[in-house]
Amino acid sequence: MDTFLQQLVNGLTIGSMFALIALGYTMVYGVMKLINFAHGDLVAGSAFVGLFVFSQLLGGEVSLPVVIGVFLLTIVAISLLGFTVERLAYRPLRTAPRLSAVVSALGASMVIQNGIMLLWGPQMQIFPELIPSVIWEVGGVVISLMQVLIMALSTLLMVGLYFFVEKTKIGTAIRASAIDQDAARLMGINVNNIIVTIFLIGSSLGAVGGLFIGLYYRGITFNMGWQYGLYAFVAAIIGGIGNIPGAMLGGLLLGLFKAFIAGYVSSTWADAFTFILLIVILIVRPTGILGERVAEKV
Amino acid sequence: MMKKIQVIGYPLFFVVMALLPAVLDSRWLVVATTFVIFTIVALSQDVILGKAGMFNMGQALFFGLGAYTTAILNSVYGWPMLATLPVAIIIPALFGIVLAGPIIHLRGDYLLVVTIGFNIVFIQAVQNNLGGVTGGPNGIFGLEMLQIPGMGAFQEAAPYYAALFVLLLTLFIIRNLESSKAGRALHYLREDDLAAGSIGINTRVYKIFAFGVGAGIAGMAGTVFANQYSAVSPEAFNFLQSVLFFSIVIVGGSSVPGILLGVFVMFVLPEIFREFATWRYFIFGFAMIFTMILRPRGLWPAKFGRIPKAFLEKGGNHGQQ
């Protein structure tokens, strides 16, 4: 029972990180029908930028204003990077064949990933301990301040995003562009601006996710974007890609699944089991758990 | 144009390739062999991705299955290298068929992610030494060298000629495929699989067929690879390799000259410019983006049949949805 509760806490923590990252994939896919392969590398880049901001720009002393500063500056830097990627690699291919855009996205991912390597080197870097390590023990379950903060902040961001997309005018425009870009344009929506908006939002959420990964796992490597990005993308697909609550649900489910596999089976098989889960879900529900069933258009 | 290339270009290419070992030292011979092997894998990827239009990003899985089949049969059961070849074709082909069966109805990006998944499951199974025969993370080494009788002084070039022979075989298979009923069926289902179904093409069977053929060819390349390095290890078949093969086919334009060019740029140029090794993927990333922006259909787009250019839809996307 203790293992169960402990893995539940761990699973919810990593699940909320996956969910944050998955939102970036799912929002871009919803509007552009394109897997944003560079998103995972933006997430990795965020951890490195956070490290740089903390140790080089803000002096390397932990205090509340510094931590908030690290988060804000990193979010700004990564969303600008996301904006640049959209401008250079995706916008010129808006009307090109689908596969060309996929390859361009892979190219953008390689550029960012290897850009990180050229700037910071191929070896693992240690992310600073920005949050004091306070640990509580509740009924045999160990829970840290960091885990509580990660879960609370992720929940806050996701609830905020949900209301933004459902209740505001821009949110309505985002949903309209996701359903039909041409029709949205006819209604006077500037779809290009909407795409820029979702890239900015997606990259910002990814930046927070990247900082959380740095804080939680401590060791950061230039190529970790593929790994976390792939997990987050799988989470988005499990939930039903293009569907915002779906990405949150998928992220949490995947985090729990991964934690329970690690707790009860073996972590060396975690990746394999995750993908077997994905394959089974896609065989049973080809568009994910919350995904709409789309009839074949003729 | 295309005809001219087939009549003059291919024989010329093979004559040049056959004479290469005479002028290359042993390091460059290894590079040349690798070039030929990766060309075969990229061509096998092209059968699934380019010809049938299915987003497969797990081709390294079939390549690895072939290589591991050869390595296990050779190291555990003592089979000679050449005798493992048929098994190394059949096992990946069977896997291709069995794995494709339940997922073939998935569309576009979903298929892409599932094939990535297959690749990752394979790598993890191999790394965890499934069945105790895969050698874990280190792989299997010390395989027997291929012996071709009568080669004499050219013995060193034996793996190279084996690879070149397999490449010739692959091109022959692909040429026949293109001009056969199955090839036309694949072409139609890439252009529009609903329309293909409604003119009586059994799309499901042909999609699975494409996976089987592509996997079988990749398996052959795997045997040659195991033979070249006398070793196999998991990293050689990981998901990054699949990404590279995927990109090569699309950047090349899914034609034979385009794929040759793509493999040359991805695997041979880095050997020439060794001092830029760390910049390799950084530069490739930019190259991939700019190629796609400037030539969205690839460097050397494939043509099909004898339809005059004027009748082709301008800016048509050639079946890529």
Chai-1 contact restraints between the chains, C-beta under 6 A:
chainA,res_idxA,chainB,res_idxB,connection_type,confidence,min_distance_angstrom,max_distance_angstrom,comment,restraint_id
A,I35,B,D109,contact,1.0,0.0,6.0,A-B,restraint_1
A,A89,B,I289,contact,1.0,0.0,6.0,A-B,restraint_2
A,P92,B,I293,contact,1.0,0.0,6.0,A-B,restraint_3
A,A96,B,P296,contact,1.0,0.0,6.0,A-B,restraint_4
A,P97,B,P296,contact,1.0,0.0,6.0,A-B,restraint_5
A,P97,B,N317,contact,1.0,0.0,6.0,A-B,restraint_6
A,P97,B,Q320,contact,1.0,0.0,6.0,A-B,restraint_7
A,R98,B,Q320,contact,1.0,0.0,6.0,A-B,restraint_8
A,R98,B,Q321,contact,1.0,0.0,6.0,A-B,restraint_9
A,L99,B,I250,contact,1.0,0.0,6.0,A-B,restraint_10
A,L99,B,Q320,contact,1.0,0.0,6.0,A-B,restraint_11
A,S100,B,M292,contact,1.0,0.0,6.0,A-B,restraint_12
A,S100,B,P296,contact,1.0,0.0,6.0,A-B,restraint_13
A,V103,B,S247,contact,1.0,0.0,6.0,A-B,restraint_14
A,V103,B,I250,contact,1.0,0.0,6.0,A-B,restraint_15
A,V103,B,M288,contact,1.0,0.0,6.0,A-B,restraint_16
A,V103,B,M292,contact,1.0,0.0,6.0,A-B,restraint_17
A,S104,B,I289,contact,1.0,0.0,6.0,A-B,restraint_18
A,S104,B,M292,contact,1.0,0.0,6.0,A-B,restraint_19
A,L106,B,V243,contact,1.0,0.0,6.0,A-B,restraint_20
A,L106,B,S247,contact,1.0,0.0,6.0,A-B,restraint_21
A,G107,B,G285,contact,1.0,0.0,6.0,A-B,restraint_22
A,G107,B,M288,contact,1.0,0.0,6.0,A-B,restraint_23
A,G107,B,I289,contact,1.0,0.0,6.0,A-B,restraint_24
A,M110,B,Y281,contact,1.0,0.0,6.0,A-B,restraint_25
A,M110,B,G285,contact,1.0,0.0,6.0,A-B,restraint_26
A,V111,B,F282,contact,1.0,0.0,6.0,A-B,restraint_27
A,V111,B,G285,contact,1.0,0.0,6.0,A-B,restraint_28
A,V111,B,F286,contact,1.0,0.0,6.0,A-B,restraint_29
A,N114,B,Y281,contact,1.0,0.0,6.0,A-B,restraint_30
A,N114,B,F282,contact,1.0,0.0,6.0,A-B,restraint_31
A,I237,B,V113,contact,1.0,0.0,6.0,A-B,restraint_32
A,T268,B,N128,contact,1.0,0.0,6.0,A-B,restraint_33
A,D271,B,I120,contact,1.0,0.0,6.0,A-B,restraint_34
A,D271,B,Q124,contact,1.0,0.0,6.0,A-B,restraint_35
A,A272,B,V121,contact,1.0,0.0,6.0,A-B,restraint_36
A,A272,B,Q124,contact,1.0,0.0,6.0,A-B,restraint_37
A,F275,B,G117,contact,1.0,0.0,6.0,A-B,restraint_38
A,F275,B,I120,contact,1.0,0.0,6.0,A-B,restraint_39
A,F275,B,V121,contact,1.0,0.0,6.0,A-B,restraint_40
A,L278,B,G117,contact,1.0,0.0,6.0,A-B,restraint_41
A,I279,B,V114,contact,1.0,0.0,6.0,A-B,restraint_42
A,I279,B,G117,contact,1.0,0.0,6.0,A-B,restraint_43
A,L282,B,Y110,contact,1.0,0.0,6.0,A-B,restraint_44
A,I283,B,P102,contact,1.0,0.0,6.0,A-B,restraint_45
A,P286,B,L106,contact,1.0,0.0,6.0,A-B,restraint_46
